[in-house]
């Protein structure tokens, strides 16, 4: 059994995959806050896990916790490199690309091969990256995530409320302050993604992350929702069977 782990800044997401399963075909899937990591580890136990592949962008302390919980499983710490699983890394210094962004790009290409892609992962931060139809990671942009944008306004601007997206997107020109903040933040997120799509041959956007369902209705470009795109990429890497030097990202 293969264990895939995406350790992000807010949550740790994980999936269990049977040998030979296609990327995204999982037996079990879960997500926990960092404080609840022990509960996730309890779910892995007794599942016959023989190998783990981990993407960690949450720092050394979380890596140490994960390493202790994963003993004695054979563990690979996924790190960005010049090429992996059919994707060439065009970053100026390939090893400095966030491993979650590299994994997400690999996952997007596994789901939609041989076409230009924009990979938008909308979490604590929003990353918007371009992949060519030939399989080259071009580069991208990083901006504050939807909640971080709204929180920054509430924290740093007098008399503005802490706004959060509701069940339906607000009108473009909102008639109250809360909706005006949400509308502005959604427009900023959607605008960045649309600009990237327009600059990259009107590529298909692969949209993922916790804030993706809020941002999707604001988009005016082609997109495909893909949950847990980093885990999909890790799964594709595991299936490719290429070894990687131990590292961090």
C-alpha positions as semicolon CSV with decimal commas, in nm:
position;residue;x (nm);y (nm);z (nm)
1;X;0,000;0,000;0,000
2;X;0,122;0,350;-0,088
3;X;0,070;0,648;0,144
4;X;0,071;0,996;-0,011
5;X;0,099;1,305;0,211
6;X;0,060;1,673;0,122
7;X;0,170;1,873;0,426
8;X;0,060;2,232;0,367
9;X;0,069;2,547;0,574
10;X;-0,273;2,486;0,729
11;X;-0,365;2,120;0,682
12;X;-0,206;1,782;0,616
13;X;-0,387;1,589;0,343
14;X;-0,324;1,222;0,282
15;X;-0,439;0,934;0,063
16;X;-0,391;0,559;0,050
17;X;-0,347;0,396;-0,292
18;X;-0,332;0,033;-0,397
19;X;-0,045;-0,089;-0,617
20;X;-0,113;-0,011;-0,983
21;X;-0,396;0,235;-0,917
22;X;-0,422;0,536;-1,153
23;X;-0,336;0,880;-1,014
24;X;-0,632;0,999;-0,809
25;X;-0,778;0,653;-0,752
26;X;-0,752;0,615;-0,375
27;X;-0,878;0,367;-0,121
28;X;-0,901;0,628;0,153
29;X;-0,854;1,004;0,175
30;X;-0,829;1,243;0,468
31;X;-0,725;1,589;0,585
32;X;-0,641;1,722;0,932
33;X;-0,512;2,038;1,091
34;X;-0,151;2,018;1,212
35;X;-0,269;1,980;1,571
36;X;-0,467;1,667;1,477
37;X;-0,186;1,489;1,295
38;X;-0,181;1,198;1,541
39;X;-0,540;1,115;1,443
40;X;-0,437;1,089;1,080
41;X;-0,149;0,860;1,170
42;X;-0,391;0,632;1,355
43;X;-0,588;0,596;1,032
44;X;-0,275;0,482;0,843
45;X;-0,190;0,211;1,092
46;X;-0,296;-0,140;1,007
47;X;-0,340;-0,054;0,640
48;X;-0,031;-0,241;0,522
49;X;0,154;0,074;0,412
50;X;0,495;-0,016;0,273
51;X;0,595;0,316;0,117
52;X;0,521;0,685;0,176
53;X;0,578;0,982;-0,053
54;X;0,558;1,320;0,121
55;X;0,542;1,680;0,000
56;X;0,606;1,914;0,293
57;X;0,606;2,293;0,271
58;X;0,521;2,348;0,639
59;X;0,876;2,353;0,774
60;X;1,124;2,143;0,966
61;X;0,919;2,094;1,281
62;X;0,630;1,935;1,096
63;X;0,870;1,722;0,897
64;X;1,014;1,587;1,223
65;X;0,666;1,502;1,350
66;X;0,578;1,327;1,027
67;X;0,907;1,137;1,021
68;X;0,842;1,003;1,371
69;X;0,486;0,900;1,284
70;X;0,596;0,729;0,961
71;X;0,858;0,503;1,121
72;X;0,940;0,236;1,008
73;X;0,775;0,300;0,666
74;X;1,012;0,362;0,376
75;X;0,964;0,735;0,317
76;X;1,061;0,963;0,029
77;X;1,054;1,338;0,088
78;X;0,954;1,479;-0,247
79;X;1,163;1,774;-0,364
80;X;1,170;1,978;-0,682
81;X;1,434;1,886;-0,937
82;X;1,524;1,952;-1,300
83;X;1,276;1,691;-1,422
84;X;1,040;1,433;-1,277
85;X;0,759;1,209;-1,402
86;X;0,771;1,353;-1,753
87;X;0,772;1,720;-1,650
88;X;1,074;1,944;-1,712
89;X;1,125;2,216;-1,452
90;X;1,192;2,553;-1,616
91;X;1,247;2,743;-1,289
92;X;1,571;2,945;-1,288
93;X;1,689;2,736;-0,993
94;X;1,476;2,419;-1,022
95;X;1,538;2,302;-0,667
96;X;1,398;2,630;-0,528
97;X;1,053;2,573;-0,674
98;X;0,808;2,479;-0,399
99;X;0,765;2,104;-0,406
100;X;0,387;2,141;-0,377
101;X;0,382;2,354;-0,694
102;X;0,597;2,102;-0,881
103;X;0,378;1,814;-0,764
104;X;0,061;2,005;-0,858
105;X;0,195;2,067;-1,208
106;X;0,280;1,697;-1,246
107;X;-0,070;1,609;-1,127
108;X;-0,236;1,852;-1,367
109;X;-0,041;1,708;-1,660
110;X;-0,139;1,355;-1,553
111;X;-0,506;1,455;-1,562
112;X;-0,488;1,660;-1,885
113;X;-0,182;1,554;-2,087
114;X;-0,042;1,707;-2,404
115;X;-0,208;2,048;-2,378
116;X;-0,112;2,387;-2,235
117;X;-0,226;2,421;-1,875
118;X;-0,256;2,682;-1,605
119;X;-0,247;2,521;-1,262
120;X;-0,421;2,732;-0,997
121;X;-0,398;2,601;-0,641
122;X;-0,606;2,813;-0,405
123;X;-0,513;2,759;-0,042
124;X;-0,344;2,974;0,223
125;X;-0,161;3,121;-0,075
126;X;-0,281;3,106;-0,433
127;X;-0,027;2,982;-0,686
128;X;-0,087;3,013;-1,060
129;X;0,159;2,823;-1,279
130;X;0,197;2,750;-1,650
131;X;0,279;2,415;-1,811
132;X;0,336;2,376;-2,186
133;X;0,179;2,104;-2,400
134;X;0,528;1,952;-2,437
135;X;0,558;1,910;-2,060
136;X;0,765;2,206;-1,944
137;X;0,692;2,393;-1,622
138;X;0,736;2,756;-1,732
139;X;0,693;2,940;-1,402
140;X;0,413;3,126;-1,233
141;X;0,291;3,368;-0,971
142;X;0,213;3,360;-0,600
143;X;-0,043;3,581;-0,430
144;X;-0,220;3,582;-0,094
145;X;-0,502;3,331;-0,075
146;X;-0,867;3,434;-0,059
147;X;-0,895;3,417;0,321
148;X;-0,557;3,585;0,367
149;X;-0,663;3,874;0,144
150;X;-0,985;3,928;0,336
151;X;-0,810;3,887;0,672
152;X;-0,544;4,141;0,579
153;X;-0,811;4,400;0,507
154;X;-0,982;4,333;0,839
155;X;-0,655;4,348;1,033
156;X;-0,495;4,649;0,870
157;X;-0,789;4,874;0,780
158;X;-0,996;5,052;1,042
159;X;-1,365;4,963;1,078
160;X;-1,369;4,689;0,812
161;X;-1,521;4,352;0,910
162;X;-1,363;4,008;0,875
163;X;-1,538;3,897;0,556
164;X;-1,588;3,541;0,438
165;X;-1,743;3,402;0,119
166;X;-2,105;3,298;0,148
167;X;-2,306;3,030;-0,029
168;X;-2,333;3,241;-0,345
169;X;-2,085;3,495;-0,485
170;X;-2,182;3,857;-0,420
171;X;-2,261;4,096;-0,707
172;X;-1,966;4,264;-0,876
173;X;-2,069;4,601;-0,732
174;X;-2,180;4,511;-0,381
175;X;-2,415;4,727;-0,174
176;X;-2,263;4,643;0,166
177;X;-1,911;4,637;0,306
178;X;-1,884;4,263;0,374
179;X;-1,990;4,171;0,019
180;X;-1,770;4,446;-0,125
181;X;-1,464;4,291;0,041
182;X;-1,555;3,942;-0,080
183;X;-1,626;4,071;-0,431
184;X;-1,293;4,252;-0,445
185;X;-1,095;3,952;-0,319
186;X;-1,272;3,712;-0,557
187;X;-1,212;3,948;-0,848
188;X;-0,842;3,971;-0,760
189;X;-0,810;3,591;-0,746
190;X;-1,009;3,530;-1,064
191;X;-0,834;3,814;-1,246
192;X;-0,488;3,670;-1,175
193;X;-0,597;3,329;-1,304
194;X;-0,766;3,473;-1,615
195;X;-0,459;3,685;-1,699
196;X;-0,241;3,375;-1,675
197;X;-0,476;3,178;-1,901
198;X;-0,483;3,458;-2,159
199;X;-0,103;3,486;-2,155
200;X;-0,062;3,110;-2,200
201;X;-0,246;3,039;-2,526
202;X;-0,588;3,039;-2,354
203;X;-0,486;2,723;-2,174
204;X;-0,714;2,499;-1,975
205;X;-0,706;2,596;-1,607
206;X;-0,677;2,312;-1,356
207;X;-0,828;2,456;-1,039
208;X;-0,767;2,305;-0,695
209;X;-0,745;2,394;-0,327
210;X;-0,982;2,472;-0,042
211;X;-1,088;2,811;-0,183
212;X;-1,139;2,682;-0,538
213;X;-1,519;2,632;-0,503
214;X;-1,555;3,001;-0,409
215;X;-1,331;3,128;-0,688
216;X;-1,464;2,904;-0,967
217;X;-1,797;3,089;-1,017
218;X;-1,606;3,415;-1,069
219;X;-1,391;3,275;-1,351
220;X;-1,457;3,363;-1,714
221;X;-1,215;3,111;-1,863
222;X;-1,214;2,736;-1,922
223;X;-1,139;2,544;-1,606
224;X;-1,156;2,196;-1,460
225;X;-1,190;2,138;-1,088
226;X;-0,944;1,882;-0,952
227;X;-0,944;1,806;-0,581
228;X;-0,613;1,734;-0,407
229;X;-0,399;1,805;-0,712
230;X;-0,075;1,777;-0,510
231;X;-0,170;1,423;-0,403
232;X;-0,253;1,341;-0,767
233;X;0,094;1,460;-0,865
234;X;0,263;1,258;-0,593
235;X;0,069;0,953;-0,709
236;X;0,189;1,013;-1,067
237;X;0,546;1,042;-0,938
238;X;0,514;0,714;-0,748
239;X;0,380;0,541;-1,059
240;X;0,667;0,679;-1,269
241;X;0,901;0,490;-1,039
242;X;1,193;0,731;-1,061
243;X;1,395;0,778;-0,745
244;X;1,465;1,120;-0,601
245;X;1,738;1,242;-0,369
246;X;1,614;1,321;-0,020
247;X;1,547;1,691;0,021
248;X;1,323;1,971;0,138
249;X;1,150;2,244;-0,052
